[in-house]
Every structure is written in structure tokens, then in C-alpha cells.
Amino acid sequence: MSDNKAVIVLAAGKGKRMKSEIPKVLHEINGKPIIKMILDTLITHDFSKIVVVVGFKGELVEKALEGYPIEIVWQREQLGTGHAVQMTADIMKDFDGTTLVALGDVPFLSSESINSLFEIHAQTGSSATCLSAFFDDPKGYGRIIRDGESNILKEIVEHKDASDEILKIKEINSGTFCFDNKELFLTIEEVKNNNSQGEYYLPDTIKIMHDKGLKVTVTAAKNPDEVLGINSSEQLKELADKFIR
């Protein structure tokens, strides 16, 4: 496996629950847009490519990120996270290495978690590795379906598509993944949108890969709070209060 590393940051969403005409990733904590907080962590790593996918009012995001060593890709229609990654295919599909997929609205993802995710991905020789977290109240998050007690990940089931039994699971998908890049772009072509949202979900690549016999693993974040995303102004304030002293 190549030592090359790239990252795709998903930053196209409007964030309906923010009740704002500003793109979600441009909401600020201590005067700093949350996307800059995650990018400031990412640029300390040795990525040969940093790609940011923009959509809703993307020109504002692009302007805010002037000067960052990034490539911008547009997702003109927001058809899900899988579709967002697919939009990067022209510049990413021939990349030989490991690709991190991170979310632009998760400002406190730490370098420690990123490094740990890459290490486990490499050590296990996996095609995909998911960063998970355990929450007492996992409402709204996709659930992790492990193979028994092992670190093998069979699938991720979105909250809206989960049975009552699956909803009892406390381990959630953080939305942060490492992928063998070639496998990612082969698999993304197979993702369908036959779910309650009618969207192309990136986590659906996990079941497709597992069912093909590829190795897919999961590792839990030491501090679950750092994988929390921001979907409302209340969550923005709560998260700021947890991390900003």
C-alpha cells in the first residue's frame, strides 16, 4: 500500500437546522469559521492533496478559504455524501494511496484521532476504516454493525433506516473514514439511493466492500465529543462550551 495520503472534506451542506442563509461550515466559534478549524488541523498532516467539496453558496466558502493549500470541487445538487465524494472523481480517482474523508462541520476532530485512524487502517490492511464513537443517546446517527465482538465492520445503518433492534446500538458512525482510494472510487459507483432520504450515502460503501470480501474495520474515538458535528446553533454553542476554555 502506498504511503500517499489525501483528504476529501465534505462542506456542501446548507444546514437547514441552522436557520441561516450562511453555509453551515462558515458558522463561527470564537470568530473562526468551523471549516477553518478542521482545515487548520488537517494541514499539519502530510497530505499530498486536500480537496474541499462545496455546494450551498459555495462561492462564499471558496472565498473564505483563499490562501489554503486546497482544491475546490463543486457538488451542484446535494444528493448525499456518496454523491459528494463522487464529484471529486476527476481529480481523485487515479490517486494511489489512502484517502481520509472528513466532514467540514466537525471542527474539533483531533490529530490524534486522525493518526490513529491511519495507523489502524494500515496495520489491518483494510480497504476502509471507520472512526466510530459511543454515545448514551445516539439519536440521529448511523449505527455501527460489527461482526460479533471483532473490529470487523459489516455495515452502517442510517438512523432513519434502522430497525428497533439496531436503534439500541450505542456505537455510531462519525462520518470520518480512511479508504484505499482506488477501492473507494470503484465502490462509490455501486452505491444506490434506495433509502428514506433518496440520497447516495457514503457509508453504504462499507457493506458493499464487506460483502465483496474486502477487509473493513472500525475503531472508536477516545474522546467521543470530538466527532460531534454541528447541525444547529444550539449544538454550535454546546460544542464551543465543551472545547473552548
Secondary structure, DSSP 4 states (H G I P E B T S, - for coil): ----EEEEEEE----GGG-SSS-GGG-EETTEEHHHHHHHHHTTS--SEEEEEE-TTHHHHHHHTTTSS-EEEE-SS---HHHHHHTTHHHHTT--SEEEEEETT-TT--HHHHHHHHHHHHHHT-SEEEEEEE-S--TTSPEEEESTTSSBEEEEE-GGG--HHHHT--EEEEEEEEEEHHHHHHHGGG----STT----TTHHHHHHHHTT--EEEEE-SSGGGG----SHHHHHHHHHHH--
